[in-house]
Amino acid sequence: MNDKERLIIQKLIGYSRDIAQYTAGLDFEGFTIDKKTVSACAFTIGQMGELAGLISEETREAYDNIPWKAIRGMRNRIVHNYESVDLTVMWSTVNNSIPEFEKKLVAILSEQSQMEFDLEDEDDEYELGD
């Protein structure tokens, strides 16, 4: 994973947290009547789908537990057919899929940080051995 993809994942985590803030304290009914929140969530999910499309095939394969294609698909449904988006599906996405997605993304960054730390340790050991 390169630095660009790490930045993308950080942005995806930020967008996930934004959605959690938008919907905090809302139930489904409150969500459906709050057009600003629906629009904010739709826009943010669209942004997330755009960013997910920038992740390389190699990284998508390495982290195949993440539904990259579904994320892009949700983005496409929202962007190309906004007026007929099923708010039940969006609510489920916002409350179930995105928090799970965020956990997986945080785990990826943690794993990547650990890998970098391990590599730095190996470099230090090599330098000390000279």
C-alpha positions in Angstrom: 0.0 0.0 0.0 1.4 3.4 -1.0 1.1 6.7 0.8 -1.7 7.9 -1.5 -3.8 4.9 -0.5 -3.1 5.5 3.2 -4.3 9.0 2.7 -7.4 7.8 0.9 -8.1 5.3 3.8 -7.7 8.2 6.3 -10.2 10.2 4.3 -12.7 7.3 4.2 -12.4 7.0 8.0 -13.1 10.7 8.3 -16.1 10.5 6.1 -17.4 7.5 8.1 -17.1 9.6 11.2 -18.9 12.5 9.6 -21.9 10.3 8.7 -22.0 9.1 12.4 -22.2 12.7 13.5 -24.8 13.6 10.9 -27.1 10.8 12.1 -26.4 10.9 15.9 -29.6 10.8 17.9 -31.8 10.1 14.8 -34.0 7.1 14.3 -35.2 6.0 10.9 -38.2 8.3 10.9 -36.1 11.3 12.0 -33.6 10.5 9.3 -36.2 10.3 6.5 -37.8 13.6 7.3 -34.4 15.5 7.8 -33.6 16.2 4.2 -30.4 18.0 5.1 -29.1 14.8 6.8 -30.2 12.6 3.9 -28.5 14.8 1.4 -25.3 15.1 3.6 -25.2 11.3 3.9 -25.8 10.7 0.2 -23.1 13.2 -0.7 -20.7 11.7 1.7 -21.4 8.1 0.6 -20.8 9.3 -2.9 -17.5 10.8 -2.0 -16.6 7.5 -0.2 -17.4 5.6 -3.4 -15.2 7.9 -5.5 -12.3 7.4 -3.1 -12.8 3.6 -2.9 -12.5 3.6 -6.7 -8.9 5.0 -6.4 -7.7 2.0 -4.4 -5.4 -0.2 -6.5 -6.4 -3.7 -7.5 -3.5 -5.0 -5.5 -4.7 -3.4 -2.3 -8.3 -4.4 -3.0 -7.1 -8.0 -3.3 -5.0 -7.8 -0.2 -8.0 -6.5 1.8 -10.8 -8.5 0.1 -12.8 -8.5 3.3 -13.9 -5.0 2.4 -16.7 -4.8 -0.2 -15.0 -2.3 -2.4 -17.3 -3.1 -5.3 -20.4 -2.6 -3.2 -19.1 0.8 -2.0 -18.7 1.9 -5.6 -22.1 0.5 -6.4 -23.8 2.5 -3.7 -22.1 5.6 -4.9 -23.3 4.9 -8.5 -26.9 4.4 -7.3 -26.9 7.6 -5.4 -25.1 9.7 -8.0 -27.1 8.4 -11.0 -30.5 7.8 -9.5 -30.6 10.1 -6.4 -34.4 10.7 -6.6 -35.2 7.0 -6.3 -32.6 6.0 -3.6 -34.3 3.7 -1.1 -33.9 5.4 2.3 -34.3 2.1 4.1 -31.2 0.9 2.3 -29.3 4.1 2.9 -30.3 4.0 6.6 -29.0 0.4 6.9 -25.8 1.5 5.1 -25.3 4.4 7.4 -26.0 2.4 10.6 -24.6 -1.0 9.8 -22.3 -1.1 6.8 -20.4 2.1 7.3 -19.5 1.6 11.0 -18.2 -1.9 10.0 -16.3 -0.5 7.1 -14.7 2.1 9.4 -13.5 -0.7 11.8 -11.9 -2.5 8.9 -10.2 0.6 7.6 -8.8 1.4 11.0 -7.5 -2.1 11.2 -5.8 -1.7 7.9 -4.1 1.5 9.0 -3.0 -0.2 12.2 -1.6 -3.2 10.3 0.2 -0.9 7.9 1.7 1.2 10.8 2.9 -2.0 12.5 4.4 -3.2 9.2 6.3 0.1 8.9 7.4 -0.1 12.5 8.7 -3.7 12.0 10.6 -2.6 8.9 12.2 0.3 10.7 13.3 -2.1 13.5 14.8 -4.4 10.9 16.7 -1.4 9.4 18.0 -0.4 12.8 19.2 -4.0 13.5 21.0 -4.1 10.2 22.7 -0.7 10.8 23.7 -1.8 14.3 25.2 -5.0 12.9 27.6 -3.3 10.6 
